[in-house]
């Protein structure tokens, strides 16, 4: 079974932003399929992070001064290099996470798409723009954008390619430097992308990878950078947001979700079954936007349940670096324990296992079957808590209104999915769902892959957005430059101030008749 070679790890390891890395304590990096050690990674310190930030800050000025078209050229080249090196990137993503190759490919394509989107569209978004001034003809107003400085990215293990760089490319295009702390389980994915960014022409100091513990390196990022982008749990996000707020720096986060799917009585059942399987078990369910709750109209619930359960039972689980598997392993023993705890708790309290529900140590140490539960109640942990694994609960409902009410009965609000008899029906439902993204006829990819549109969560599922114009301009400071001509606030030459003060209110009121006022 092929996997990244020791020489590949050695080459990437040389890119860590840690001086004297060879003399530092190391952490083993395991292949998720086998649990065997593939490589080690130096463990960074707060001082390493602070030095990386200082170097990024020193290099950022010149980078920010470069024309945005030149920065965009680097990202375009990077996108092409990602395509060229797709196989090795998929290998490293599979090795570190255990995901099936189809979802490793999904990551690689997303990285290239996001970089290309910002390279092609970002320069226009960052261009100076004129806006209506206070007094037409007399007030000229221009809005400009300048980089924040150094952006800190704290990325997770579940999508270690996408989430290491999809935010970083926007920050880089905006003229910032980036310092990233990847998850300790998946540092080589971030380093693989760093290698390609450097090959594309990015100065090395501007994308610095510092592996290490979140309690050490992550805390140093919040303490030293000018903006923090975090992807992870809602609890950790709330803590980091508070710390960023204390420093009065910007903060953005994509956090947890307990994402619902609604299937109406006139939906295409076979289409919904296939869509639900992708939505629930992509990346072995270890995806913030994956579906964990399915509300299906009672009129079709028996047929949907039977077909869905059988579909899940027929899925292929395998430890393979090709496209033959529908689902791979989980990332670690900790994840296996967390999923099994939710299943065990639910079954003990009366839930019924319709498919899966077992560890698969015969396939590898971190394998767990895709699982479907019925008869889940609010007394069970998996009812309202995010599982973040291959587990979904089915809930028959008597009406679409009931489904909408139950879908919104959560503190989360990240993603949702709808399968209905028509797009028009689904659109009406989508308008009533409290989530940052809602997918129709799809689980998550339609919204996520639409990089021109903002992506993020409501409620405890996050703050701020990635993708689109919002995902770029958040890394900028906007500046308003207003030039006043002819008429001053103190009056008009030749007109007595007493007269000017009397006519000013009428003049201001008349502006309502002008477009844009």
N, C-alpha and C positions, 0 to 999 in steps of 0.2 A: 504494500500500500504506500504510494508516494506521499511525501510530506516535505516541507522546507528542509534544506540541507544544513548541516552545522556551519558551513562556510557562509551561507546566506545570513544566518543569525549573527555570525561574527562580524560580517560587513555592516549590518544594520546596527549592531551594538556599539560600533565605533561612533555612531551619530548622537548618542545621548549627550545632553548638555550638562555634563558633570566632569569637572577637571579631575585628573588622576582616577578615572573610573576603575581602572584595573586594581587599584588598592582598596576599593570600597567593599563593604559587605554586600552580598548578593542575595537575590530571591530566586528560587527555581520557577521556571515557566513550564507548565505541564501541557502536554497534548491532551485535549479533552476527550478524544476518542479512546485513548488507552490509559490515561492517568500517568504516563511515563514522563520523566523530565526530558524536555527538548533542548533547553538552554537555561542560562541564568541571566539576570538583569541587575545592574548596580542599583542600590537603594539610595535615592537622593535625600538630601537634608534641606532644611529651611534656608541654610546659607547657599546651597547650590541654586535654589530657586531664586533667591535674591540676586545672585550674581547673574543668572540668566536674564532676569528682568532688567538689570542695569545695562547689560550688553544690548538687549533689545531696544531699550530706551535710547542708547547712544546711536544705534543704527537707524532708528525709526525716523529721525528728522530728515535724513537724506532720502529715505524711501517715500515719506510723505510729500516731499518736494518734487518728486518725479511726476511727470504728467500722468494722469490716470490712464491714458491710453497705453503707456509703457507698462504700468502695473497689470493692466488687462492682458497684455501680450504674454506676460509670464503665466497667468492663469490659463490662457488658451493653450499654451505649450504644455502645461501641467496636465490639462484634460486629455490631450493627445497621448502623453506618456502613460496615463492611467489605462487608456485603451490598449496601448502596446504591451503593457506589463500586467494585463488582466489576469492571466493564469497564475503568476506568482502571488499576486495580491489575493486571489481567491484561496490559494493554498494556505497562506499565512492566516487569513481570517478563519478558515476551517480548523486549522491546527490549534489556534488559540481559543476558539469558542465551541467547536464541535458542531457547528451549524451545517445543514445540508448545503451542497454546492449551489443549488438554485438560489438560495438566500445569500450566499457569499457573492454570487454574480449580481444579485440585486444591489448589494452594497457598492460594488465596483462601479456599476452603471450610474448609481446615484451620485457618487463622488464626481464622476466625469460630467454628468448633466449639471450639477450645481455649479461647478467651476466654470463651465462653458456659459451658463446662464448669466452669472455675474460678470464674466469677461465681456460678454456681448451687450448686456443691458445696463450694467452698473455705471459706465461712464456717463450715460445720459441722466441717470438718477442722481449722480453726484455733481452734475453741472450747475453752475450758478443759475439762478432763476429770478426773474422779475415778478413782483407781486404788486397788487394795487396799493398805492400809498394813501396817506391820510387825506390829502387834498389833490384831486386829479390835476395833472399838469404841473403842480407845484411841489409835489412830494414824490421823489423817485426812490423806490425800495428794491434792494437786491438781497437775496438770501444765498449765503455760501455755506459750504460744509468743510470742516477740517477734522482730521482724525482725533480720537480720544487720546491716543498715546500707545500704551501697551495693554493688550487684552489678554486676560487669563482665561483659559478654557480648561474645565474639569470634565473629562469625558468618561463614559461608562464602558463596560465590557461587552454589552449585548450587540451593539453595532459599532465595533471599534475602528472601522475604516470611515464610515459615514460620519459618525459623531465626533471623530477626531479632526475632521477637516471641513465639513460642510459649513460650520460656523466660522472656521478660521479663514476660509477663502474670502468670505464677505468682509471680515475684519481687515485682511491684507489688502484687498482692493481699495478699501476706504483709506488706506495709508498707514494703518497701525502695524506694530509688531505684535507677535503672538507668542505666549509661553503656555505650554500645555502640560497638564498632569494627566496622563492616561491611566485607566484602571490598572491595578497591579497585576491582574491576570492577563492583560492583553497589551503590553507596551510595544510589542514589535509591529503591530499594525500601524500605530502612529509613526514609528520610525521608518516603516516602508514608504509611507506617504511623504515623510520629511525628505527621504532620499530623492524622490521624484520632484518635489518642490525645488530642491537645490539644483537638480539637473535642469529644471526649467528656467533657472536664472535668479531664483530668490536668494538674497544674501542669507547665509546660514543663521545669523543671529536673530533673524526676524521670525523664525519658526523654531523655537527651542523646545525640545522634549525632555522633561525632567520627571523620570519615574520616582515613585515613592509613596509613602502612606498618605492617605487623605488628611489624617490628623496632623501631619507635619507639612508636607508639600502643599496640600490643598489649602490649609490655613494660611500658609505663606503667600499663596496666590491672592487670597482675599485681602491680605494685609498690605500688599505691595503694588498690585496692578491698578489700572485706571478704569477697568470695566471687567465684570466677571460673567462668563457664560457657563452655566452648569446644566448637566443632564443627569437625572438620577431620581432618588426617592423624594416624596413630598416633605417628609420630616427633615431630611438633610437640607433640602432647598429652602425651607423656612428659616433654618438656622443661618445659612449663608446669606440669605436676603437681609436678615437682621444685622449681620456683621457688615455687609456692604452698605446698608443704610446708615450705620454708625459712622462710616467714613465718607458718606455722601457721594459714593460712586455708583455708576450704573450697574444694574444686575438684570439678567434675563435667565429664564430657566424653563426647560421642559421636564415635567415631573411625572408622577404616577397617573394611572388611569384604571377605572373599572368599567371598561367600554362596552356599551350595549349594541346589540343588533336587533332590529325589528323586522319580522317577516309577516306580511299581511296575508289575508285569506286567499287573495287572487294572485299571489306571486307564483312565478315559475319555480316549482319545488326543486327540480333537479338543478336548476341554476343556483338556487339558494344553498343547496347542499354543498356544491362545489365551492361556492364563494365563502361559505361559513368555514369550511375546512382550511382554506388558505388564510382566512382572517384570524382563526383561532390558533393555528399550529405553525405559522411561518416562524422561522427561527426558534422552533420548539416552544412557541408561546412566550418567549423572552423578549417581548417587544412592548414598549409603553402604549402603543396604539393598537395592540391586538385585542380581539373580542373575547370577553370572559362571561358575558351574559347574553342569552338569546331569548327574545320574547316572540313567540310564534302563535298566530291565531289558532284558537282551539279547533276550528273547523278543519284545519290541515295538520294539526300538531302530531297526530298519530302517524300519518304518512311521512311527514318530515323527520320525525324522531327515528323511525325505523330506518329510513334511507340514510340519514346522517350517521347514525350509530354504525351501520354496516360499512359506510364509506370510511369511517375512522378506523374500524377494525382492519380494513383492507390496506391501509397505508403501509408503506415500506419504510422500516427503520433500519439504518445501516451506518456503519463507520466506514465511509468511503469518500475518496477524493474525486468522484465523478458524479454525474447527474442521475444516478440510478435510485437515490434515496428520496423519499418524500419528506422525511424528517431525520435530523441527526440527533446528537446527544444534547444534554444540558451542559453548562459551562463548568460546573464544579460539584463537589459533594454537598456543599452548602445549599446549592439550588435544589438538588435531589431531595434533601431533607425537608426543605421548605414546601415543596410541592406535595411530597408524601404526607407531611403533617396536615395539610389542608384536606387531602383526600381521606385520610384516616379519621380526622375529626368529623367530616361530613357523614361518612358511612356509620360511624358510631352513634350519630344522632339521627339516623334514619334515611339518609340519602341513598339512592340507588345508582350503582355503577352500570351504565349502559355500554360502555366501551373503555378499554384500557384499565387504569387504576393500579398498575404494577411497575415496580422497578424491573429493568432488564439488564442485570449484571452479565448475562450471557453475551450481550453485544458490546459491553464496555462499562466502566465503573460509574458513568454519569448518565446512563440512559434511563428514560422513564417513558412509558407508553402514553400516546395522546389519549386523553381521558374525557369522557362525557358523563355528567351527572344529571339525574332527575330528582325531583322531590327535595330540592334544597330549600331550607328555611332560614329565617333571619337569626336563628340560634347557632348557625354554623359559620365558622371563620371565613369560608370562601364566599359567603353571601355578599358581604360588603367590602371585605379587604382585598386588595390587589394580590393575586396569586403570582403573577409574572412567570407563568409556566404553561405547559400544555394541558390546561384544565378549563373546561367551559361548563356552565350550568344552563339547563333548558327550563323555560317557564312558559307553560300555556297561558294565554290571555283570552278574554272574551271580546275584546274590541281593540281597535287601534288607539283609541283614547286611553285605555288602560295601559297599553304598551308604552305610550309616550310618557304617561305619569310615572310608571315604574322606571323607565329609562332615565328620567330626570331625578329620581329619588336617590341622590348620591351627592357627596361633597366634591367628587371628581367631575371633570368636564373636558376630557382630552379629545376623544374620537368617538364616532358612532357610525353605524352602517345600516342601510335600509334596502330591503328587497320587497318590491310592491308590484302590483299588476300593471302599473304604468309609471313613466317618469314623472308625470304631472302629480299623481298621487304621492309618490315618494318625495317630491319637492315640497308639498304641503306639510308632510311629516317633518322633513328636515328643518323647515322654518321654526318648528316648535321644540327642537332638541337643543339642549344647553351643552354644546360642545364646540371646541375650537375648530374641528374639522368634522364634516359629515360626508360619508361616501354613499353613493347610490349605485346599486348593482356591483358593489365591490366592498372589500373590507377596510382597506387602509391605503392601498397604493395609489389610487386615483388622486387623492388629495395630497399625499406626501410627495408624489412624483411631479406634481404641478408646481414647479419651483418659482413661478411668477406670483403665486398666491401665498399669503402668510400662513404659517403653521404653528400652532401652540395650543395652550390649554386655558380653560376657564376654571374658576374655583381653586381647589388645591392642586390642580394639574399643571400649574405653571404661571408665569408672568412674562410678558413680552412675546415676541414672535421671531421665528427663523423663517428664511425664504422670503422672496418678494422684496419690494422696496423697504418694508418695515425691517426685514432681516439685515439690510445693509445700513440704513440710516441710523439704526440704534448704535452703531459703532462710530458715529460722528457727533461732533458738536456743531449745531447750527448757529450761524451768525447772521444777524440782520444789519444791513448797512443802509441807512436812510439819509437821503440828501434833500434838504428843503430849499426851494427856489421861489423867488418872487414874493411870496406871501409868508411872513414870519408869524410866529405865535404871538408876537408882541404887536402885530398890526401890519398895515400896508402903508408904505410911504405916501405922504400927501393926504391921507385920510385921518381925521381926528380919532384918537383912540376911543373916545366916548361913542362915536358913531360905529366904529369897528366892533366894539363889544356888543352893541345892540343887534347888529346884523349877523354876527357869527352864529348864534343858535339857529336862525332860519337857514343859513348857508349849510350848516351841518345836516339839518333835517332834510334839505333838498337832495342830499346825496343818495337817499334811499331810492331815487328814481333811476340811478345809474346802474348798469349791469355789475354784478359782483358785489353790490353794497347791501 
